[in-house]
Amino acid sequence: MKTNNKLALRREKKMTRRQEKFVKELVSNDGLITMREAAIRAGYPAASAHTRAYELTNENHCPHVVAAIKRYRSELDEKFGVDYKRHIRDLQIIRDKALEEGAYSAAVQAEYRRGQAQGDIYVSKSEIRHGSIDQMSRDDVEKELERIRQSYEPTLTIEAVEVKESDADEGTKSGSRALEAPKRRPKKNKKKD
């Protein structure tokens, strides 16, 4: 019981100016700076800043500072945090103001984002394929190349054929090669999925 009383008294202990500054630096720059940097910004010497930061964030050493960190974090979360209801309400306000000002694109975008936040109105689907040609067998590569050729092959074919001289004025000799008029290939029927 004496230990609990001491801990309770230490939690209620008033913070020093440096400790207050450490709490604000640490919480307001959460994730942007280290605890050591927060201690240095709060005015602790750089040589011992790492140790001071550890002590200030340790429940056993400075429970009043740890409690202050938790309180300040919850204040900021309450003030700036994003929760579902606030998010939906803010998007609705943005949509309504955009409609009033005739900014229909912004209104549509806000409504679309509201639908996405709902989770079941707009669903984004994407397919991620893994693998490369290195993982394919030679037969698979050849089949894929043939499939690509078929899809990009021109629809006209030109063939060289041997033509017999039919008229002396045309200037072709018997047995010479000439190009025959292009033949149109029949189009393949693509299957619809």
C-alpha positions in Angstrom: 0.0 0.0 0.0 2.9 2.4 0.7 4.2 1.8 -2.8 0.8 2.7 -4.3 0.6 5.8 -2.2 4.0 6.9 -3.3 3.2 6.3 -6.9 -0.1 8.2 -6.6 1.8 11.1 -5.0 4.4 11.1 -7.7 1.6 11.1 -10.4 0.2 14.3 -8.8 3.6 15.9 -8.6 3.8 19.2 -10.4 6.0 19.2 -13.5 9.0 21.5 -14.0 9.1 23.9 -17.0 11.6 21.6 -18.8 9.3 18.6 -18.2 6.3 20.5 -19.6 8.3 21.6 -22.6 9.4 18.0 -23.1 5.8 16.7 -23.1 4.7 19.3 -25.6 7.7 18.7 -27.9 7.4 14.9 -27.7 3.6 14.8 -28.3 3.2 17.6 -30.9 6.1 16.3 -33.0 5.1 12.6 -32.5 6.9 10.5 -35.0 8.9 13.4 -36.4 11.6 13.6 -33.7 13.1 11.2 -31.3 12.7 11.3 -27.5 16.3 12.5 -27.3 15.6 15.4 -29.6 12.5 16.3 -27.6 14.7 16.4 -24.5 17.3 18.6 -26.1 14.6 21.0 -27.4 13.1 21.1 -23.9 16.5 22.4 -22.6 18.2 19.2 -21.3 22.0 19.0 -22.1 22.7 17.0 -25.2 25.2 14.7 -23.4 22.5 13.4 -21.0 19.4 14.0 -23.2 19.0 10.3 -24.0 19.0 9.3 -20.3 16.6 12.2 -19.4 14.2 11.1 -22.2 14.2 7.6 -20.9 13.6 8.7 -17.4 10.8 11.1 -18.4 9.0 8.4 -20.3 9.4 5.7 -17.7 6.4 5.1 -15.5 8.6 4.2 -12.5 10.8 7.2 -12.7 8.4 10.0 -13.6 4.8 8.8 -13.5 3.5 12.4 -13.5 5.3 13.1 -16.8 4.0 9.9 -18.4 0.5 10.8 -17.2 0.9 14.3 -18.7 2.1 12.7 -22.0 -1.0 10.5 -22.1 -3.3 13.5 -21.3 -1.8 15.7 -23.9 -2.0 13.0 -26.6 -5.7 12.4 -25.8 -6.3 16.2 -26.0 -4.7 16.4 -29.4 -6.5 13.2 -30.6 -9.8 14.7 -29.5 -9.1 18.0 -31.2 -7.5 16.8 -34.4 -8.2 13.1 -34.5 -10.1 11.5 -37.3 -13.0 9.3 -36.4 -15.7 7.9 -38.6 -18.5 10.2 -37.7 -16.4 13.4 -37.9 -15.0 12.3 -41.2 -18.4 11.6 -42.8 -19.8 14.9 -41.3 -16.8 16.9 -42.6 -17.2 15.4 -46.1 -20.9 16.2 -46.1 -20.1 19.9 -45.1 -17.5 20.1 -47.9 -20.0 18.6 -50.4 -22.8 21.0 -49.3 -20.5 24.1 -49.6 -19.2 23.0 -53.0 -22.8 22.6 -54.2 -23.7 26.1 -52.9 -20.7 27.6 -54.8 -21.4 25.6 -58.0 -18.2 23.5 -57.7 -19.9 20.3 -58.8 -16.7 18.4 -59.4 -15.6 19.0 -55.8 -19.1 18.1 -54.6 -19.0 14.8 -56.5 -15.5 14.0 -55.2 -16.6 14.7 -51.6 -19.7 12.5 -52.0 -17.6 9.8 -53.7 -15.2 9.9 -50.7 -18.1 9.6 -48.3 -19.2 6.5 -50.1 -15.7 5.1 -49.9 -15.6 5.7 -46.2 -18.9 3.8 -45.9 -17.0 0.8 -47.2 -19.6 -0.9 -49.2 -20.8 1.6 -51.7 -17.6 2.0 -53.8 -15.2 -0.9 -53.9 -11.8 -0.6 -55.6 -10.5 -3.7 -57.1 -7.1 -4.2 -58.4 -5.1 -7.2 -59.5 -1.4 -7.6 -58.7 0.5 -10.1 -60.7 3.8 -11.5 -59.5 6.3 -13.3 -61.6 8.3 -12.7 -64.7 9.4 -14.4 -67.9 12.2 -16.0 -66.0 9.7 -18.1 -64.1 7.9 -19.4 -67.2 8.8 -22.6 -69.0 10.0 -22.3 -72.7 6.6 -23.7 -73.9 4.8 -21.1 -71.8 6.9 -18.3 -73.3 6.3 -19.5 -76.8 2.6 -19.8 -76.3 2.5 -16.3 -74.9 4.5 -14.9 -77.8 2.2 -16.6 -80.3 -0.8 -15.1 -78.5 0.7 -11.6 -78.6 1.6 -12.1 -82.3 -2.0 -13.1 -83.1 -3.4 -10.1 -81.3 -1.1 -7.6 -83.1 -0.7 -9.3 -86.5 -1.8 -7.1 -89.5 -5.0 -8.0 -91.2 -3.5 -7.8 -94.7 -1.1 -10.5 -96.0 1.2 -9.9 -99.0 2.6 -12.9 -100.8 5.1 -13.1 -103.6 3.9 -15.4 -106.5 5.3 -16.4 -109.8 3.5 -14.7 -112.8 3.5 -15.9 -116.4 4.0 -13.2 -119.0 0.5 -12.4 -120.4 1.2 -9.2 -122.3 4.4 -8.1 -123.8 3.7 -4.4 -123.1 3.6 -4.9 -119.3 7.4 -5.5 -119.2 7.4 -8.6 -117.1 9.1 -11.8 -118.3 8.0 -15.3 -117.9 9.0 -16.8 -114.6 9.6 -13.4 -112.8 8.2 -12.7 -109.4 5.6 -10.1 -108.8 3.5 -9.0 -105.9 -0.1 -10.2 -106.0 -2.9 -7.9 -104.8 -3.3 -8.1 -101.1 -5.8 -10.5 -99.8 -7.8 -9.7 -96.7 -7.6 -12.2 -93.9 -10.9 -13.1 -92.3 -11.3 -11.4 -88.9 -11.3 -13.7 -85.9 -14.3 -13.7 -83.7 -13.2 -12.6 -80.3 -15.0 -14.2 -77.4 -16.6 -11.9 -75.0 -16.2 -12.7 -71.3 
